[in-house]
Amino acid sequence: MSSFQIIVGSMLGGTEYIAEAVEAVLTEADHQCELHFQPQFSEIEQNQQTWIICTSTHGAGDYPENIESFVEDLCAYDQSMSDLKFFVIAVGDSNYDTFCMAGKNIRNNMLEKSSKELIELFCIDMDDDIDPEAIAEQWIRDHLDQL
C-alpha cells in the first residue's frame, strides 16, 4: 500500500473531478489518498509519499488561482526533494499554443528539485469529445503496476 497526496489546480472544477476519479481508483486498490483542493505546500506530507499533481492550464499558460501559492512555495523551496516521487496529470485544450503548459511547468519544477517522476506526464485534451474522468480512471488503472 502506498500513500498519495493528490494536489489539484482547477479554475472551473473539471480537474477536481479528474482528481477524484484518480483517488477512487487508488482507494479501490487499497492505497491511501489525501486530496488537496486548496494546496498549501508546507502542509502537504512529503515523507514516503507520492504526489499526484492534477492541474489545468489557463490564459497564457497560467496556473489556476488555487494552486499559484503552492507553485510559488515549491519554486522557493531550497532543499532537495529527492525522496519524493511524483507524476503529473495535465489538462488543457490543444487549440492553444500553451496546451497543458501549467502541467509541463510544474513537472519541470519537480524535476529541478530532484523528485523522481514515476510516470511520464499525462496530458488530457479537452478539445476532444471525451469523458476526462473516465480517461483518467483508465489511465491510472493501466499504470497501477508502476506505483
C-alpha positions as CSV (number, residue, x, y, z in Angstrom):
1,M,0.0,0.0,0.0
2,S,1.3,3.4,-1.0
3,S,0.3,6.9,0.2
4,F,-0.6,9.6,-2.3
5,Q,-1.1,13.3,-1.9
6,I,-3.3,14.5,-4.8
7,I,-2.7,18.2,-5.4
8,V,-5.3,19.9,-7.6
9,G,-5.1,23.0,-9.7
10,S,-8.5,23.9,-11.1
11,M,-10.4,27.1,-12.1
12,L,-13.8,25.7,-13.1
13,G,-13.9,22.4,-11.2
14,G,-13.3,19.9,-14.0
15,T,-9.8,19.0,-12.8
16,E,-11.3,18.3,-9.4
17,Y,-13.5,15.6,-10.9
18,I,-10.4,14.1,-12.6
19,A,-8.5,14.1,-9.3
20,E,-11.5,12.5,-7.5
21,A,-11.6,9.8,-10.2
22,V,-7.9,9.0,-9.7
23,E,-8.5,8.9,-6.0
24,A,-11.3,6.4,-6.4
25,V,-9.2,4.0,-8.4
26,L,-6.3,4.3,-6.0
27,T,-8.5,3.8,-2.9
28,E,-10.1,0.8,-4.6
29,A,-6.6,-0.6,-5.0
30,D,-6.0,-0.2,-1.2
31,H,-3.8,2.9,-1.4
32,Q,-4.2,5.8,1.0
33,C,-5.0,9.2,-0.6
34,E,-5.4,12.7,0.5
35,L,-6.9,15.4,-1.8
36,H,-5.8,19.0,-1.7
37,F,-8.2,21.3,-3.4
38,Q,-6.5,24.4,-1.8
39,P,-3.0,23.1,-1.7
40,Q,-0.6,24.7,0.8
41,F,3.0,23.5,0.1
42,S,4.0,23.4,3.8
43,E,1.0,21.3,4.8
44,I,1.5,18.5,2.3
45,E,3.3,15.5,3.5
46,Q,6.5,14.6,1.6
47,N,7.9,11.7,3.7
48,Q,7.4,8.4,1.9
49,Q,4.7,9.9,-0.3
50,T,3.9,10.1,-4.0
51,W,2.5,13.4,-5.2
52,I,0.0,13.4,-8.0
53,I,-0.4,16.8,-9.4
54,C,-3.6,17.3,-11.4
55,T,-3.7,20.8,-13.0
56,S,-5.4,22.6,-15.8
57,T,-3.9,25.5,-17.7
58,H,-5.5,28.9,-18.2
59,G,-4.7,32.1,-20.0
60,A,-1.3,32.2,-21.5
61,G,-0.1,29.0,-19.9
62,D,-1.0,30.2,-16.4
63,Y,-1.7,28.1,-13.3
64,P,-5.2,28.1,-11.8
65,E,-5.5,30.6,-8.9
66,N,-6.0,27.9,-6.3
67,I,-2.5,26.4,-6.9
68,E,-0.5,29.6,-7.6
69,S,0.8,29.9,-4.0
70,F,1.7,26.2,-3.9
71,V,3.8,26.6,-7.0
72,E,5.5,29.8,-5.7
73,D,6.4,28.0,-2.5
74,L,7.6,24.9,-4.4
75,C,9.9,27.1,-6.6
76,A,11.2,28.9,-3.5
77,Y,11.9,25.7,-1.6
78,D,15.7,25.4,-1.4
79,Q,16.1,21.8,-0.4
80,S,16.3,18.7,-2.4
81,M,13.1,16.7,-2.8
82,S,14.9,13.6,-4.0
83,D,13.0,11.2,-1.7
84,L,9.7,12.4,-3.2
85,K,8.0,10.5,-6.0
86,F,5.5,12.3,-8.3
87,F,3.6,12.4,-11.6
88,V,1.5,15.0,-13.3
89,I,-1.9,14.8,-15.0
90,A,-2.2,18.0,-17.1
91,V,-5.5,19.2,-18.5
92,G,-5.7,21.6,-21.5
93,D,-7.0,22.4,-24.9
94,S,-4.8,21.7,-27.9
95,N,-6.3,24.6,-29.8
96,Y,-4.0,26.8,-27.7
97,D,-0.2,27.2,-28.0
98,T,0.0,26.8,-24.3
99,F,-1.5,23.3,-24.3
100,C,-1.0,21.8,-20.8
101,M,1.7,24.4,-20.0
102,A,0.9,24.6,-16.3
103,G,1.3,20.8,-16.0
104,K,4.5,20.8,-18.1
105,N,6.0,23.7,-15.9
106,I,5.2,22.1,-12.6
107,R,6.7,18.8,-13.9
108,N,9.9,20.7,-14.6
109,N,9.8,22.3,-11.2
110,M,9.5,18.9,-9.5
111,L,12.4,17.6,-11.6
112,E,14.6,20.6,-10.7
113,K,14.0,19.7,-7.1
114,S,15.3,16.1,-7.9
115,S,12.0,14.5,-7.3
116,K,11.6,11.1,-9.0
117,E,9.0,11.0,-11.8
118,L,7.2,7.6,-11.6
119,I,5.1,8.0,-14.8
120,E,5.6,10.3,-17.7
121,L,3.4,13.5,-18.0
122,F,-0.1,12.6,-19.0
123,C,-2.0,15.3,-21.0
124,I,-5.8,15.3,-21.3
125,D,-7.0,17.3,-24.3
126,M,-10.4,18.9,-23.6
127,D,-10.7,19.7,-27.3
128,D,-11.6,16.1,-27.9
129,D,-15.1,14.9,-27.3
130,I,-14.2,12.9,-24.2
131,D,-15.2,12.0,-20.7
132,P,-12.0,13.2,-18.9
133,E,-12.8,11.3,-15.6
134,A,-13.2,8.0,-17.5
135,I,-9.9,8.6,-19.3
136,A,-8.1,9.4,-16.1
137,E,-9.6,6.3,-14.4
138,Q,-8.5,4.0,-17.2
139,W,-5.0,5.7,-17.4
140,I,-4.4,5.2,-13.7
141,R,-5.6,1.6,-13.8
142,D,-3.2,1.0,-16.7
143,H,-0.3,2.4,-14.6
144,L,-1.1,0.8,-11.2
145,D,1.9,-1.6,-11.5
146,Q,4.3,1.4,-11.7
147,L,3.1,2.8,-8.4
